[in-house]
Amino acid sequence: MSRRRHDSRNGFTGLLGDIQTHINTEPMDSVYEITGELGRGKFAVVKRCVEKSTGKVFAAKFLRKRRRGRDCRAEVVHEMAVLEAARNNPRVVNLHAAYETDHDIVLLLEYAAGGEIFDHCNCDEPLPEGHITRLIRQTLEGVHLLHQTSVVHLDLKPQNILLTSLAPLGDIKIVDFGLARKLGMVGELREILGTPEYVAPEILNYEPITTATDLWSVGVISYMLVTGESPFAGSDKQETYLNVSQVNVDYSQEAFSRVSELAVDFIRKLLVKTPEDRPSAADCMTHPWLWQQYQYPSIEPITPRTPRERSSGTKWAAQPEDPEDKENFALDSPHTYAKRFRFEEEPPTATNGGDGDF
């Protein structure tokens, strides 16, 4: 088998290039009114906008065409192509239109008014398990449909799963396909990319990426929703990567004091080091935890915990207090642990919003 890897100088494997959505070049403000900023990071900013003729609200994702002095238009087009391919997937955010300016391509996306499910991982009172199982079940539905088309998301995390409404708790919408890849295009897919707390061990070990890579992330998300804590977050990136590579997970009675045994069993089945030992999305959906009968109490307003360090990600429903950057690590040499996880720190810049950059 050929050995494929990501190299920022030579392009990407697994990128889709053909799109059907017309990219408009006329001024966007003639059709839409920008009404506020929803989130930002290194290479993109997401703004709330309203279509003047209908009053319909959208999330406008402004993606830089050049990043670190490199032309990244093809990567933006790839994200559009993935969204187009997932248009019939009810668990994926819908692409409405696209515009191009001198510096950006702007994706007009379905607006999810309920914000991120991360807010439910980061509040004093976790969601009842009945609500959590519904959110995980819907996430798996969306992931299963992606995997049926050989697409892997590779940046699944609570910041990239939005809710259509907050009260009552709405349905989920998966967003941010900047790191998504198409499997089987050219040999094996090996890339080092993702977000530290959610990345699977095979990514860190520069081993082949498969659909099981996304299922690891579903396990992390499930852990966070039921416990309110991140299973692998360390005091720094190096410690986080070590926790992931050693699958160092706290299953203590204290951590899971209010969590059912079935929930623990579900998470244990996903957070295993060998990808082949993880169940598929379809298999996960048959787990009894996801089908227990619960009474659904009403959702009270969320009370965020403080202080708790948030993972980086885009806020689509409320302005974050500080710009937070994701990091998509791309390395020249996959062979040494020390080199693999040595990163040059950069100051926060004015844009990101879902590009998955480490």
C-alpha positions in Angstrom: 0.0 0.0 0.0 1.1 3.5 -0.7 2.0 5.6 2.3 0.2 9.0 2.2 0.8 11.9 4.5 -0.2 15.5 4.9 2.4 18.1 3.9 1.4 21.7 4.0 3.8 22.5 1.2 2.5 19.9 -1.2 -1.3 19.9 -0.6 -3.6 17.3 1.0 -4.8 13.8 0.5 -8.4 13.1 0.6 -9.7 16.5 -0.5 -12.8 16.9 -2.7 -12.5 19.5 -5.4 -15.7 19.8 -7.4 -18.6 21.9 -6.2 -22.0 22.8 -7.6 -22.7 25.9 -5.4 -22.1 29.1 -7.4 -19.7 31.4 -5.6 -21.1 34.9 -5.9 -18.8 37.8 -6.4 -21.3 40.7 -6.1 -21.3 42.5 -2.8 -22.9 40.4 -0.1 -24.3 43.4 1.8 -26.7 44.0 -1.0 -28.6 40.8 0.0 -27.6 40.3 3.7 -27.2 42.4 6.7 -24.5 41.5 9.2 -26.0 41.8 12.7 -23.1 40.6 14.9 -20.1 38.4 15.4 -20.6 34.8 16.7 -17.1 33.5 16.9 -13.5 33.8 15.6 -10.1 32.3 15.6 -7.0 32.1 13.4 -8.3 31.8 9.9 -12.0 32.5 10.0 -14.7 34.5 11.6 -18.4 33.6 11.9 -21.0 36.3 11.8 -24.7 36.4 12.2 -26.5 37.7 9.1 -30.0 38.3 8.0 -31.4 38.0 4.5 -33.0 41.3 3.8 -35.8 40.1 1.7 -37.0 37.3 4.0 -35.6 38.0 7.4 -34.1 34.6 7.6 -31.0 34.2 9.8 -27.8 32.6 8.7 -24.3 32.0 10.0 -21.8 33.6 7.6 -18.4 31.9 7.9 -15.7 34.1 6.5 -12.7 31.9 5.5 -9.4 33.4 4.5 -8.2 32.5 1.1 -4.5 32.9 2.1 -3.1 31.5 5.4 0.5 31.8 6.5 1.3 33.1 3.0 -0.2 30.1 1.3 -3.1 29.9 -1.1 -5.9 27.9 0.7 -8.8 28.5 -1.7 -8.8 24.8 -2.6 -9.3 23.9 1.1 -12.3 26.2 1.3 -13.7 24.6 -1.9 -13.2 21.2 -0.3 -15.2 22.2 2.7 -18.0 23.3 0.4 -17.8 20.0 -1.5 -18.2 18.0 1.7 -21.2 20.1 2.8 -22.8 19.6 -0.7 -22.2 15.8 -0.4 -23.9 15.8 3.0 -26.9 17.9 1.9 -29.3 15.0 2.5 -27.8 14.3 5.9 -30.3 15.9 8.4 -27.6 16.0 11.1 -25.2 18.2 9.1 -25.5 22.0 8.9 -26.9 23.1 5.5 -24.9 25.2 3.0 -27.2 27.9 1.7 -24.9 30.1 -0.5 -21.3 31.3 -1.0 -19.7 34.6 -1.7 -16.1 35.7 -2.5 -14.3 38.9 -1.6 -10.8 40.0 -2.1 -9.6 38.1 1.0 -12.3 35.7 1.9 -14.8 33.1 0.8 -17.9 33.4 2.8 -20.1 30.3 3.4 -23.8 31.1 4.3 -24.7 28.3 6.6 -27.8 27.2 8.4 -28.0 29.0 11.8 -28.3 26.9 14.9 -29.8 29.0 17.6 -29.2 26.6 20.4 -25.4 27.0 20.4 -22.8 24.3 21.0 -23.4 21.2 23.1 -20.0 22.2 24.7 -22.1 24.6 26.9 -23.7 21.5 28.4 -20.3 20.0 29.1 -19.2 23.2 30.8 -22.0 23.9 33.2 -22.5 23.2 36.9 -25.3 20.7 36.3 -24.8 18.2 33.5 -27.7 17.3 31.2 -29.8 14.4 32.4 -28.7 11.2 30.7 -32.0 11.0 28.7 -31.1 14.2 26.9 -27.5 13.1 26.5 -28.4 9.8 24.9 -30.6 11.6 22.4 -27.8 13.9 21.4 -25.3 11.1 21.1 -27.8 9.0 19.1 -28.3 11.9 16.7 -24.6 12.5 16.4 -24.0 8.9 15.5 -26.8 9.1 12.9 -25.0 12.0 11.3 -21.6 10.3 11.5 -23.0 7.0 10.1 -24.3 8.8 7.1 -21.0 10.5 6.5 -19.1 7.2 6.9 -21.4 5.6 4.3 -20.0 8.0 1.8 -16.4 7.3 3.1 -16.1 10.8 4.6 -14.5 11.2 8.0 -15.0 14.4 9.9 -11.7 14.3 12.0 -12.6 17.2 14.2 -15.7 16.0 16.1 -16.0 17.8 19.4 -18.7 19.5 21.5 -17.8 22.9 19.9 -18.6 21.4 16.4 -22.0 20.0 17.4 -24.7 22.6 17.5 -28.3 22.6 18.6 -31.2 24.0 16.6 -32.7 25.4 19.8 -31.9 25.5 23.5 -35.3 25.3 25.3 -36.7 23.0 24.4 -33.4 21.2 23.6 -33.3 21.0 19.8 -31.7 18.6 17.4 -28.0 18.5 16.6 -26.2 19.8 13.6 -22.6 18.9 12.9 -20.4 21.7 11.6 -16.9 22.5 10.6 -15.7 20.2 7.8 -12.4 21.9 7.1 -10.5 18.8 8.2 -12.9 16.3 6.8 -11.3 13.8 4.4 -12.5 11.3 1.8 -11.2 7.8 2.5 -10.0 5.5 -0.3 -9.0 8.2 -2.8 -5.3 7.3 -2.9 -4.1 4.4 -0.7 -3.9 4.9 3.0 -4.7 8.3 4.6 -2.2 9.4 7.3 -2.3 12.9 8.6 -1.6 14.6 11.9 -4.5 16.9 12.5 -7.4 17.5 14.9 -7.8 19.1 18.3 -5.6 17.9 21.2 -8.3 16.7 23.6 -10.3 14.9 21.0 -7.7 13.4 18.7 -7.4 9.6 18.5 -4.2 7.7 19.3 -3.7 6.6 15.7 -3.5 10.2 14.6 -0.7 10.9 17.1 1.1 7.7 16.1 0.8 8.6 12.4 -1.1 5.4 11.7 -3.8 5.0 9.0 -7.0 7.0 9.6 -10.3 5.1 9.3 -13.9 5.7 10.2 -13.0 4.5 13.7 -11.1 7.7 14.2 -14.3 9.6 14.4 -15.8 7.1 16.9 -13.0 7.8 19.4 -14.1 11.4 19.3 -17.7 10.4 20.0 -16.4 8.5 23.1 -14.7 11.7 24.3 -17.8 13.8 23.7 -19.9 11.2 25.6 -17.5 11.3 28.5 -17.6 15.1 28.7 -21.4 15.2 28.5 -22.0 12.7 31.4 -19.2 13.9 33.7 -18.7 17.6 32.8 -14.9 16.9 32.5 -12.5 16.2 29.7 -11.0 12.7 29.9 -7.6 13.6 28.4 -7.0 17.3 29.0 -3.6 17.8 30.7 -1.8 20.8 32.1 -0.3 21.4 28.7 -0.4 19.9 25.2 2.4 17.4 25.9 0.5 15.9 28.8 -2.7 15.8 26.9 -1.0 13.9 24.0 0.5 11.5 26.5 -2.9 10.9 28.2 -4.4 10.1 24.7 -1.6 7.9 23.6 -1.7 5.9 26.9 -5.6 6.0 27.0 -5.3 7.4 30.5 -9.0 7.7 31.4 -10.5 8.3 34.9 -13.3 5.8 35.4 -13.3 6.2 39.2 -16.5 6.1 41.2 -16.0 9.8 42.0 -15.9 10.8 38.4 -18.9 8.7 37.5 -20.9 9.0 40.7 -24.1 10.0 38.9 -23.5 8.1 35.7 -25.2 4.8 34.8 -23.2 1.6 34.3 -24.5 1.4 30.7 -23.0 4.9 30.0 -19.7 3.8 31.3 -19.8 0.6 29.2 -20.6 2.7 26.1 -17.7 5.0 26.6 -15.3 2.2 27.5 -16.1 0.5 24.2 -15.1 3.6 22.2 -12.0 4.8 24.1 -9.8 1.9 23.2 -6.4 2.3 21.6 -6.8 -0.1 18.7 -9.2 1.3 16.0 -10.3 -2.1 14.9 -11.7 -2.8 18.4 -14.0 0.2 18.4 -17.6 -0.4 17.2 -18.8 1.3 14.1 -21.4 4.2 14.2 -24.1 1.7 13.2 -23.0 -0.7 16.0 -22.9 2.1 18.5 -26.5 2.9 17.8 -27.6 -0.5 19.0 -26.0 0.0 22.4 -28.7 -0.3 25.1 -27.6 2.9 26.8 -28.9 4.9 23.9 -32.3 3.3 24.1 -33.1 3.5 27.8 -36.4 5.1 28.6 -36.0 8.3 30.6 -38.3 11.1 31.7 -37.2 14.4 30.1 -37.2 17.3 32.6 -37.3 20.8 31.2 -33.9 22.4 30.5 -33.1 25.3 32.8 -30.8 28.1 31.8 -27.2 27.0 31.6 -24.8 28.1 34.3 -21.2 27.9 33.0 -18.5 26.7 35.3 -15.7 29.1 36.2 -12.9 28.9 36.0 -12.7 26.0 33.6 -10.4 26.0 30.6 -12.3 25.7 27.4 -11.1 23.8 24.4 -10.7 26.0 21.4 -13.6 26.3 19.0 -16.1 28.6 17.4 -19.1 30.0 19.2 -22.1 30.4 16.9 -24.7 31.5 19.4 -22.8 33.9 21.7 -19.6 35.9 21.6 -16.8 34.1 23.5 -14.9 36.1 26.1 -11.6 35.6 24.4 -10.5 34.5 20.9 -9.6 30.9 21.1 -7.6 29.1 18.4 -7.7 25.5 17.4 -4.6 23.8 16.2 -4.3 21.5 13.3 -0.9 20.1 13.7 1.0 19.2 10.5 4.5 18.0 10.8 7.4 17.3 8.4 8.6 14.2 10.3 6.3 11.5 11.7 9.1 9.4 13.2 10.0 10.9 16.6 7.7 11.6 19.5 9.6 14.7 20.6 9.6 16.3 17.2 6.0 15.3 16.5 4.7 17.2 19.4 7.0 20.3 19.4 4.9 23.3 18.3 5.8 26.9 17.6 3.5 29.1 19.6 1.7 31.8 17.7 -0.2 34.8 19.1 -3.9 34.7 18.6 -5.0 36.2 15.4 -8.2 37.8 14.3 -9.9 34.9 12.6 -10.6 31.2 12.7 -14.2 30.0 13.3 -14.0 26.3 12.6 -10.9 25.7 10.5 -9.6 23.1 12.9 -6.1 24.5 13.2 -4.0 23.3 16.1 
